[in-house]
Amino acid sequence: TVCRASNNECDLPDYCNGTSQFCPPDFTVQNGHPCHNEDGYCYNGVCQYYDAQCQDIFGPKAKAAPNICFVSVNSKGDRFGNCGFHGHDYKKCSSWNAMCGKLQCENVETMPVFGIKPAIIQTPSSHTTCWGVDFQLGSDVPDPGMVKEGTKCGNGKVISKSEVTFVEQMC
């Protein structure tokens, strides 16, 4: 008997096992399994993909900006475009890992309402405006303006522990 239904494509239904009155721990699809029409990967029970992350920050109509936005902004190595830290300095992205750095969105209609004084940057690009954000949440809090852990950020590439790795290594 199902005791907990699946709540998304990265979650599995959970069944009573007959040995306890309680539902067993929540089971999820294996990390790295493709989801959202292969735009993302399952990670800890959630489908991680760019559009959803843009919508979490900039509202329901926001979506991922074109690749050129990620490459041009994230190659700067500043607070709005980077691939993490190297010591106390921002790390510039190369074209190989630019899709894995700061999240770049377009079709933005609403501004973020969380964090302490989020700084928003608009970068004009051919046929669109690239939107990025920098949050001052403290060094112990992951930056919601970065592409999230477990996100597909290229062919077979995924973010794991703030580094780019291949999805086969995550499974």
Summary of the structure (lengths in Angstrom):
residues: 171
radius of gyration: 17.8
end to end distance: 28.8
largest distance: 60.9
contacts: 523
relative contact order: 0.16
helix: 14%
strand: 30%
